[in-house]
Amino acid sequence: MGLNNYDYILKEISLFVSLSDKERAFVQNKSGLAEYKKGQLIYKEGSPPSYFYCILKGRVVISTLDPHGKQTILECLHRGKYFGIISVLTGEPHSVTAKALNDCLLLTISKDNFDSLLKKIPRLAIDLSKTLSRRLKRKDIHQKTIFESTIIAVLSSFPQAGKTVYASNLAFAIAKETHKKAVIVDICPKDKVHRLSRILNASSNYRVFNLSARGLDIAGIKDYIFKDKLGIDITYLTYANGNESWPRAVVDILSLLVNDYHYIILDLPSLREDSILTILNQSDIIHILTSPKETDLKNTRRLIKKLESDFNFTPAKIKIIVNENRPSKLTLEEKFALLNHDIFANLPRIETRVSGRLVLEKPEAEYSKVLRRISRQEGGCLVGLALGVGVAYGFCHIGVLKVIEEEKIPIDIISGSSIGALIASLWATGRTSEEILKLTKEFREPKFIWSLLDFTFPLRGFIKGNKLYNFLKKYLGNKTFYDIKVPLKIIASDVKRKESRIFDQGSLIDAIMASCSMPGVFTPFTFKGEMLFDGGIISPLPTEPLFELGVRKIIAVNVTPSRQDIIKQYNQIKENIVAKAKVVNQKYWFNLKEYLRRKLKINILDFIFSSFEIMQSEVAQKEAQLADVVLHPDTSGLHWMELHKSEEFAKRGEEEARKNLDKIWKVINE
């Protein structure tokens, strides 16, 4: 198992993504690559410090011995995660055992080289400290039971924002989707009632841990943790107004909880006092709930500004959730403008009885679906689907989607370039694979493709694209990214800047037109003064946008013929010609000439597409390295312009997906 483009993978690892090319080259110079086979030991608990390890491919299982000598699994780490760091920094023996769960390729850095990296690139130490803060705190108190924990703080800039309902459902959803331990910590002042107990229909006799009590025994918190029958733990904390020591007590409690819970959800009071910030500093992620009303959005913007400017919180740490329970006439663009911050999620109005377990009781509710997606993202178990370029070859995507629907394979986010963008958009807006295939019936005759082409004087392209625009308008209308059912990323190419352009806001048709504008064929699509071209120029298999969003389980559908595919098809044509020549006589000579003319004819579109095909094949192979499963349907005997053969293309895609079902489920379930 090798890696064809080491630097390409390296720059996608979260630890190194912000580094310059020069800094990444320095990392590459100071590091090495090590391969481990499935089941092979990387290092054993108690062994001397070895290396800093970062997973480039594969998965690693982390385990430890309990007091009875039994090996206990703490975590399964995937690509982009690193381990061995504590021993490298402290010189102490390894506190856990690391073993390859499947075939792995690891980046390794020795202690001396790691010290050189931190001196050369000091900001790496800051990023690493965030990881260290989540791993094995206060391990002197009791036996470690997990490898790494994540603290998510939930707050709002005003009361009655739906904060507690959200925090509770988030905890249940994370526990369900990740199959890991989660606890929700409900904090409120003494003069208030813990709302969580009411929305969970819990007994009124629950015990509350008083953070303001004299002689506070933090270790006693274990007696105040209640186990909900449906999968999470809960603890209630209270404090006296005017008491200034309670935030410090919460921090001490968190330093204990991180030993036993993978996820800690903090339901914080709706206060703007600085004492809350002491707790927020311990959080890895902050979810701020707001409503779509202008006043609430402005209040939230002021809160964000305070967190960022006064307390140095990074924008990536702050995630805004808009609860649509309150009516508003503001457009999505107006909400963005008022917040001056990305919106992480929109919570639909809850039509049913408010429940802290809605995600379990009514999983098909729209609110539950959004929480599921949020929890899978925060839980690091998102499944992404990347649909590649290929004109008629792209109809293979329809067959893949059919298998995904029938097998109920969870897809949390989808990306597409060119024809992949079109099919992804139709599916993301709610059409099934069967409905999408029916739409292709319009291409029932080979000549139909020409009806989509409106020729113009070839200054920047000889096809204007107006007919294609009208075709898209027929099936997508005025739909925007706000209307989609599954998060969608559409890729176009900004040739001037030599970078991809990712669309995830605004009109779907505009995004698709930009993604389908093949240079030399279509006139460049102009968007906000920028000229954009086909997404396949830079990203023919758009796995990178998914990886950058934190998706670590990626299924990619690469329909671009490889160099081997092209050679194979060429050889088949030659064999058919030879076979036909053997049986033909002089009488049928003109038939043979016609056969050769049909098989080997080349027009200007073939010239252009073939050129792109060669280029895209190489880039797609590189992008495929970021995918866990790559589906490459067999398109031999089919041509990129044969739109009328959509059923045959879809069949090839379905066959390839079914052939790889075991691989897909293995990745999803790991």
C-alpha positions in Angstrom: 0.0 0.0 0.0 1.6 3.2 -1.1 0.8 6.9 -1.3 1.2 8.5 -4.7 0.9 12.1 -3.5 2.2 12.5 0.0 1.9 16.3 0.1 -1.7 16.2 -1.3 -2.8 14.1 1.7 -0.7 16.0 4.2 -2.3 19.4 3.4 -5.7 17.9 4.2 -4.8 16.8 7.7 -6.4 19.2 10.2 -3.1 19.7 12.1 -1.3 20.8 9.0 -4.0 22.4 6.9 -3.2 26.0 7.9 0.5 25.6 7.1 2.2 27.3 4.2 3.7 25.2 1.4 7.1 25.9 2.8 6.1 24.8 6.3 4.5 21.6 4.9 7.7 20.9 3.0 9.6 21.2 6.3 7.1 18.7 8.0 7.6 16.3 5.1 11.4 16.6 5.5 11.2 15.8 9.2 8.7 13.0 8.9 8.6 9.5 7.5 6.0 7.0 6.4 5.3 3.6 8.0 3.0 0.9 6.9 1.2 -1.5 9.3 -0.8 -4.5 8.3 -4.2 -5.3 9.9 -3.7 -6.4 13.5 -0.1 -5.3 13.7 1.0 -3.7 17.0 2.2 -0.1 16.6 3.2 0.3 20.3 2.3 -1.3 23.6 1.2 0.3 26.8 4.2 0.9 29.1 6.7 0.8 26.2 9.3 3.6 25.8 8.3 6.7 23.7 8.6 6.1 20.0 7.1 8.5 17.5 4.4 11.1 17.0 2.0 9.2 14.7 -0.6 10.7 12.3 -3.0 8.5 10.3 -2.9 9.0 6.5 -4.8 5.9 5.6 -6.6 3.2 7.6 -7.8 3.1 11.2 -6.0 2.5 14.5 -7.6 1.0 17.7 -6.4 2.5 21.0 -6.8 0.3 24.1 -5.6 0.0 27.7 -5.4 -2.6 30.5 -8.0 -2.3 33.3 -7.1 -3.1 36.9 -8.0 -6.8 36.2 -5.6 -7.1 33.3 -8.4 -7.0 30.7 -7.7 -5.1 27.5 -10.3 -2.4 27.1 -10.9 -0.5 23.8 -10.9 3.3 24.3 -11.2 4.6 20.8 -10.9 3.8 17.1 -9.0 6.6 15.3 -9.4 7.4 11.6 -7.5 9.4 9.0 -6.3 12.8 10.3 -6.1 11.7 13.9 -2.8 11.6 15.7 -1.5 9.7 18.7 1.7 9.1 20.7 1.9 12.8 21.3 1.9 12.7 25.1 4.9 10.3 25.3 6.8 12.3 22.7 6.3 15.6 24.6 6.9 14.2 28.1 9.3 11.3 27.5 7.1 9.1 29.6 6.2 5.5 28.5 3.1 5.1 26.4 -0.1 5.1 28.5 -2.1 3.1 25.9 -1.7 0.4 23.3 -2.1 1.2 19.6 -2.8 -1.5 17.0 -3.7 -1.3 13.3 -7.4 -2.0 12.9 -6.9 -2.5 9.1 -4.0 -1.8 6.8 -2.6 1.5 7.7 -0.2 4.2 6.4 1.1 6.5 9.1 3.1 9.6 9.1 5.8 9.3 11.8 7.9 12.0 13.5 10.7 11.2 16.0 10.9 13.1 19.3 14.0 15.1 18.1 12.3 16.0 14.8 9.1 16.8 16.6 10.9 19.3 18.9 12.4 20.9 15.8 9.0 21.2 14.2 7.6 23.0 17.3 10.5 25.4 17.3 10.2 26.1 13.6 6.4 26.3 13.6 5.3 27.3 17.1 1.6 27.6 16.3 1.5 23.9 15.9 2.0 23.7 19.7 -1.3 25.7 20.1 -3.2 23.3 18.0 -1.7 20.3 19.7 -2.6 21.7 23.2 -6.3 21.7 22.2 -6.0 17.9 21.6 -4.1 17.4 24.8 -6.7 19.2 26.8 -9.3 16.6 25.6 -7.2 13.5 26.5 -7.0 11.8 29.8 -7.2 14.7 32.3 -6.9 13.9 36.0 -5.9 10.4 35.2 -4.5 10.2 38.7 -8.1 10.2 40.1 -9.2 6.9 38.6 -8.7 4.4 35.8 -9.0 5.9 32.3 -12.0 4.6 30.4 -11.8 6.7 27.2 -9.1 8.1 25.0 -10.4 11.6 24.1 -13.4 13.7 25.1 -15.2 16.6 23.5 -17.0 19.3 25.5 -19.9 21.1 23.7 -21.3 24.2 25.4 -24.8 25.2 24.5 -26.0 28.8 25.2 -28.1 31.6 23.8 -28.1 35.3 23.8 -31.6 35.5 25.2 -34.1 33.4 27.2 -36.5 30.8 25.7 -34.4 30.1 22.7 -35.1 26.4 22.8 -31.7 25.9 24.3 -32.5 23.1 26.8 -34.6 21.1 24.3 -31.8 21.4 21.8 -29.1 20.4 24.3 -31.0 17.4 25.4 -31.8 16.1 21.9 -28.2 16.8 20.9 -26.9 14.6 23.7 -29.3 11.7 22.8 -28.5 12.0 19.1 -24.8 12.0 19.6 -25.0 8.9 21.9 -27.2 7.1 19.3 -25.1 8.0 16.2 -21.7 7.5 17.7 -22.5 4.6 20.1 -20.3 6.5 22.7 -20.9 7.7 26.2 -22.5 11.1 26.6 -23.5 13.2 29.6 -25.6 16.3 29.7 -24.7 18.9 32.5 -27.7 21.1 33.3 -26.5 24.3 35.1 -28.9 26.9 36.5 -29.1 29.4 39.4 -30.8 28.5 42.6 -33.8 30.8 42.0 -34.6 28.9 38.7 -36.0 25.5 38.0 -34.0 22.9 36.0 -36.1 22.8 32.8 -34.4 19.6 31.6 -36.1 17.5 34.2 -39.5 18.7 33.0 -39.0 18.1 29.3 -37.7 14.6 30.1 -40.6 13.9 32.4 -38.1 13.1 35.1 -39.0 12.6 38.8 -39.2 15.8 40.8 -37.0 14.1 43.5 -33.8 14.4 41.5 -30.7 15.5 43.4 -28.9 18.7 42.6 -25.2 19.3 43.2 -24.7 22.7 44.9 -21.7 24.4 43.4 -21.8 27.1 46.1 -21.7 24.8 49.1 -19.0 25.2 51.7 -16.3 22.5 51.8 -17.3 21.4 48.3 -16.2 17.9 47.5 -15.8 17.7 43.7 -15.3 13.9 43.7 -18.8 13.6 45.1 -20.3 14.5 41.8 -20.4 10.8 40.9 -23.3 10.4 43.3 -25.3 13.1 41.4 -25.1 11.5 38.0 -28.3 9.9 36.9 -28.6 7.4 34.1 -31.4 7.9 31.7 -33.1 4.7 30.6 -32.6 5.7 26.9 -28.9 6.1 26.7 -27.3 9.2 28.3 -26.3 10.3 31.8 -27.5 13.5 33.4 -26.3 15.7 36.2 -27.9 18.8 37.6 -25.8 21.7 39.0 -26.9 24.8 40.8 -25.2 27.9 42.2 -26.0 31.0 44.3 -26.2 34.3 42.5 -23.3 36.5 43.6 -21.1 33.5 44.3 -17.9 33.9 42.2 -16.4 30.5 42.8 -18.9 28.3 41.0 -17.4 28.5 37.5 -14.1 27.2 38.9 -16.0 24.3 40.5 -17.6 23.5 37.1 -14.1 23.4 35.5 -13.0 20.9 38.2 -16.0 18.8 37.6 -15.4 18.8 33.9 -11.8 17.6 34.5 -13.3 14.5 36.1 -16.1 13.9 33.5 -13.7 13.9 30.6 -12.2 10.6 31.9 -15.5 8.8 31.6 -17.5 10.5 28.7 -16.7 10.9 25.1 -19.1 13.8 24.9 -20.1 16.3 27.5 -23.0 18.6 26.6 -23.2 21.7 28.8 -26.6 23.4 29.0 -25.4 26.8 30.3 -27.6 29.6 31.8 -28.7 32.4 29.4 -26.4 34.9 31.0 -23.8 37.3 29.5 -21.7 37.6 32.5 -17.9 36.9 32.3 -18.2 34.0 34.7 -19.7 31.9 31.9 -16.7 32.6 29.8 -14.5 30.7 32.3 -16.5 27.6 31.5 -16.6 28.4 27.7 -12.8 28.4 27.7 -12.9 24.7 28.7 -15.2 23.9 25.8 -14.0 22.5 22.4 -17.1 23.7 20.6 -19.8 26.4 21.4 -23.3 26.1 20.0 -25.2 29.4 20.2 -28.9 29.2 19.7 -30.7 32.2 18.2 -34.0 32.9 16.5 -34.5 34.3 12.9 -35.8 37.6 14.3 -33.7 40.7 13.6 -33.4 41.7 17.2 -32.2 38.3 18.3 -29.8 38.0 15.4 -28.3 41.3 16.3 -27.9 40.2 20.0 -26.2 37.0 18.8 -23.9 39.0 16.6 -22.8 41.1 19.6 -22.2 37.9 21.6 -20.1 36.5 18.8 -18.1 39.7 18.6 -17.5 39.6 22.3 -16.3 36.0 22.3 -14.0 36.6 19.3 -12.5 40.0 20.0 -12.4 40.1 23.8 -11.7 36.5 24.6 -10.0 35.3 21.4 -12.4 32.5 20.5 -11.8 31.4 16.9 -14.8 31.5 14.4 -14.4 27.8 13.9 -15.1 27.1 17.5 -18.4 29.1 17.4 -21.4 27.4 15.6 -24.7 29.3 15.2 -28.0 27.4 15.2 -31.1 29.3 14.1 -34.3 28.0 15.8 -37.1 28.7 13.3 -39.8 28.5 16.1 -40.2 32.2 16.0 -41.6 33.6 12.7 -39.5 35.8 10.5 -39.6 37.3 7.0 -35.9 37.6 6.7 -34.2 35.8 3.8 -31.2 33.5 4.4 -28.9 36.2 2.9 -30.3 38.8 5.3 -29.7 36.5 8.3 -26.1 36.0 7.2 -25.7 39.8 6.9 -27.1 40.4 10.4 -24.9 37.7 12.0 -21.7 38.3 10.0 -21.1 34.6 10.7 -21.9 31.3 9.0 -25.0 29.5 10.1 -24.2 26.0 11.2 -27.8 24.7 11.1 -31.4 25.7 10.9 -33.8 24.0 13.4 -37.3 23.6 11.9 -40.3 24.4 14.0 -41.4 21.6 16.3 -45.0 20.9 15.6 -45.4 18.1 18.1 -45.2 18.2 21.9 -41.8 19.5 23.0 -39.7 16.7 24.2 -36.1 16.3 25.3 -36.1 12.9 23.6 -37.7 13.9 20.3 -34.8 12.4 18.2 -35.6 9.0 19.7 -39.4 9.3 19.9 -40.0 10.8 16.5 -36.9 10.1 14.4 -38.7 11.0 11.1 -39.5 14.5 12.3 -37.6 17.3 10.5 -36.2 18.5 13.8 -34.8 15.1 14.5 -33.2 14.8 11.0 -31.4 18.0 11.5 -30.2 16.9 15.0 -29.0 13.7 13.5 -26.9 15.5 10.9 -25.5 17.8 13.6 -24.6 15.0 15.9 -23.0 12.9 13.2 -20.8 15.9 12.2 -19.8 16.7 15.8 -19.3 12.9 16.4 -16.9 12.6 13.5 -19.0 9.9 11.8 -20.3 11.9 8.8 -20.7 9.9 5.6 -20.0 11.9 2.4 -20.8 11.1 -1.2 -18.7 12.6 -4.0 -20.1 12.4 -7.6 -17.6 13.0 -10.3 -17.6 14.4 -13.9 -18.2 12.6 -17.1 -21.3 13.9 -19.2 -23.2 10.7 -20.1 -20.9 8.6 -17.9 -22.4 10.6 -15.0 -25.7 8.7 -15.4 -23.9 5.9 -13.6 -24.5 8.0 -10.4 -28.2 7.2 -10.7 -27.6 3.5 -10.3 -25.3 4.2 -7.3 -28.0 6.3 -5.7 -30.6 3.5 -6.2 -28.4 1.1 -4.2 -27.9 3.8 -1.5 -31.7 4.2 -1.2 -32.5 0.5 -1.2 -29.8 -0.4 1.3 -30.6 2.7 3.5 -26.9 3.7 3.4 -26.7 7.0 5.5 -25.4 9.9 3.4 -25.0 13.1 5.4 -23.5 15.4 2.8 -23.0 15.2 -1.0 -20.7 17.0 -3.4 -20.7 17.1 -7.2 -18.8 18.5 -10.2 -20.4 19.0 -13.6 -22.9 16.2 -14.3 -22.3 15.0 -10.8 -23.5 18.5 -9.5 -26.7 18.1 -11.5 -27.5 14.6 -10.3 -26.5 15.5 -6.7 -28.8 18.6 -6.8 -31.8 16.6 -8.1 -31.3 14.0 -5.4 -30.6 16.6 -2.6 -33.8 18.4 -3.4 -35.8 15.2 -2.7 -36.1 13.3 -6.0 -35.4 9.6 -5.9 -33.1 7.8 -8.2 -36.1 6.4 -10.1 -37.5 9.8 -10.6 -34.1 11.1 -11.8 -33.8 8.3 -14.3 -37.3 9.1 -15.6 -36.1 12.7 -16.3 -33.4 11.3 -18.6 -36.1 9.9 -20.9 -35.9 13.2 -22.6 -32.6 12.0 -24.1 -34.4 9.2 -25.9 -32.7 9.8 -29.2 -28.9 10.3 -29.9 -29.7 13.6 -31.6 -31.3 15.1 -28.5 -28.0 16.4 -27.1 -27.8 18.8 -30.0 -31.1 20.4 -28.9 -29.4 21.5 -25.7 -26.6 23.3 -27.6 -27.2 26.9 -28.7 -24.2 27.9 -30.8 -22.7 31.4 -30.8 -19.7 33.1 -32.3 -16.7 31.4 -30.6 -15.1 34.3 -28.7 -15.0 32.5 -25.3 -16.9 29.3 -26.2 -19.1 28.2 -29.1 -22.2 27.3 -26.9 -24.0 30.0 -25.0 -25.7 27.7 -22.5 -29.2 29.4 -22.5 -30.9 26.1 -23.6 -29.1 24.2 -20.8 -30.3 26.9 -18.4 -33.9 26.5 -19.5 -33.6 22.7 -19.2 -32.4 23.1 -15.6 -35.1 25.6 -14.9 -37.8 23.1 -16.0 -36.8 20.7 -13.2 -35.3 22.8 -10.5 -37.3 26.0 -10.9 -36.1 28.7 -8.4 -34.8 26.3 -5.8 -31.9 27.4 -3.7 -29.5 25.6 -1.4 -32.0 26.5 1.4 -34.5 24.0 -0.2 -32.3 21.0 -0.1 -32.9 17.9 2.1 -29.2 16.9 2.3 -26.3 19.3 2.6 -24.9 19.9 -0.8 -21.6 21.3 -2.2 -21.3 22.1 -5.9 -17.9 22.6 -7.3 -16.9 25.1 -10.1 -13.4 26.3 -11.2 -12.1 29.8 -10.9 -9.4 29.5 -13.6 -8.1 33.1 -13.0 -7.3 32.3 -9.3 -6.5 28.7 -10.2 -8.7 27.3 -7.4 -12.0 25.6 -7.0 -15.1 27.6 -6.1 -17.5 25.9 -3.8 -21.2 26.8 -4.0 -23.4 26.1 -0.9 -25.6 29.2 -1.0 -27.9 30.9 -3.4 -29.5 29.6 -6.6 -29.0 25.9 -7.5 -29.2 26.6 -11.2 -26.5 29.2 -11.1 -24.2 26.8 -9.2 -24.9 23.9 -11.7 -24.3 26.2 -14.7 -21.0 27.3 -13.3 -20.0 23.7 -12.6 -21.0 22.5 -16.1 -19.3 25.3 -18.2 -16.6 23.2 -20.0 -13.9 25.6 -21.3 -13.7 26.0 -25.1 -17.2 24.6 -25.4 -19.5 26.7 -23.2 -19.2 30.4 -22.7 -17.8 30.9 -19.1 -20.5 31.4 -16.5 -20.3 34.9 -15.0 -21.2 35.0 -11.3 -20.8 38.2 -9.3 -18.3 39.5 -11.8 -16.3 36.3 -11.8 -15.8 34.0 -14.8 -16.3 30.4 -13.7 -15.7 27.1 -15.5 -16.5 23.4 -15.2 -15.7 22.0 -11.8 -13.9 19.1 -13.4 -11.0 21.3 -14.4 -9.7 21.4 -10.8 -11.9 18.9 -9.0 -13.3 16.1 -11.2 -13.9 13.9 -8.2 -14.8 16.4 -5.4 -13.6 14.6 -2.3 -11.5 17.5 -1.0 -14.5 19.8 0.0 -15.9 16.9 2.0 -12.6 16.2 3.8 -12.2 19.9 4.6 -15.6 19.8 6.3 -14.5 17.1 8.6 -16.1 14.1 6.7 -13.9 11.1 7.3 -16.0 8.5 5.7 -16.1 9.2 2.0 -17.7 7.2 -0.8 -16.5 8.5 -4.2 -18.0 7.7 -7.6 -15.4 8.1 -10.3 -16.9 7.7 -13.7 -13.9 9.2 -15.6 -12.2 6.5 -17.6 -8.7 5.8 -16.5 -5.8 5.5 -18.9 -6.1 1.8 -18.7 -9.9 2.0 -19.5 -9.1 4.1 -22.6 -6.4 1.6 -23.8 -8.8 -1.3 -23.2 -11.6 0.2 -25.1 -9.2 1.1 -28.0 -8.0 -2.5 -28.1 -11.6 -3.8 -28.2 -12.4 -1.5 -31.2 -9.3 -2.9 -33.0 -10.3 -6.5 -32.2 -13.8 -5.9 -33.5 -12.5 -4.4 -36.7 -10.1 -7.3 -37.3 -12.9 -9.8 -36.6 -15.2 -8.0 -39.0 -12.5 -7.8 -41.6 -12.1 -11.6 -41.6 -15.6 -12.2 -42.6 -16.1 -9.4 -44.9 -15.6 -9.8 -48.7 -15.3 -7.3 -51.5 -19.1 -7.1 -51.8 -19.4 -5.7 -48.3 -16.4 -3.4 -48.5 -18.4 -0.2 -48.2 -20.2 -1.6 -45.1 -16.8 -2.1 -43.5 -15.9 1.5 -44.4 -19.1 2.7 -42.8 -18.4 0.6 -39.7 -14.9 2.1 -39.4 -16.3 5.6 -40.0 -18.8 5.2 -37.1 -16.4 3.7 -34.7 -13.5 6.1 -35.3 -15.2 9.3 -36.1 -13.9 12.4 -34.2 -15.4 15.8 -34.0 -14.4 19.0 -32.2 -16.3 18.0 -29.0 -14.4 14.7 -29.0 -11.1 16.5 -29.3 -11.9 18.8 -26.4 -13.5 16.2 -24.2 -10.7 13.7 -24.8 -8.2 16.3 -23.8 -10.1 16.9 -20.5 -10.6 13.2 -20.0 -6.8 12.6 -19.9 -6.2 15.5 -17.5 -9.2 14.6 -15.3 -8.2 11.0 -15.1 -4.9 11.9 -13.4 -6.5 14.5 -11.0 -9.4 12.1 -10.2 -6.9 9.4 -9.2 -5.2 11.9 -6.8 -8.6 13.0 -5.3 -9.6 9.4 -4.9 -6.9 9.0 -2.3 -9.1 11.0 0.1 -12.0 8.5 -0.3 -12.5 5.3 1.8 -14.4 3.6 -1.0 -14.0 4.5 -4.7 -16.7 3.2 -7.1 -15.5 3.0 -10.7 -18.2 1.7 -12.9 -17.3 -0.2 -16.0 -18.3 2.0 -18.9 -16.6 0.0 -21.7 -18.6 0.0 -24.9 -20.3 3.3 -24.0 -19.5 6.8 -25.2 -19.6 10.1 -23.3 -22.2 11.6 -25.6 -24.6 8.7 -25.5 -27.2 10.4 -23.2 -29.9 8.2 -24.7 -28.4 5.2 -23.0 -29.1 6.4 -19.5 -30.6 3.1 -18.3 -27.5 1.2 -19.4 -25.2 3.7 -17.6 -27.4 3.5 -14.5 -27.2 -0.3 -14.6 -23.4 -0.2 -14.7 -23.4 2.2 -11.6 -25.8 -0.1 -9.7 -23.6 -3.2 -10.5 -20.5 -1.4 -9.2 -22.2 -0.3 -6.0 -23.6 -3.7 -5.2 -20.2 -5.3 -5.9 -18.7 -3.0 -3.2 -21.5 -3.1 -0.6 -19.4 -5.0 1.9 -16.6 -2.4 1.7 -19.1 0.5 2.1 -20.8 -1.0 5.2 -17.4 -1.8 6.7 -16.3 1.8 6.5 -19.6 3.1 7.8 -19.7 0.8 10.8 -16.1 1.2 11.8 
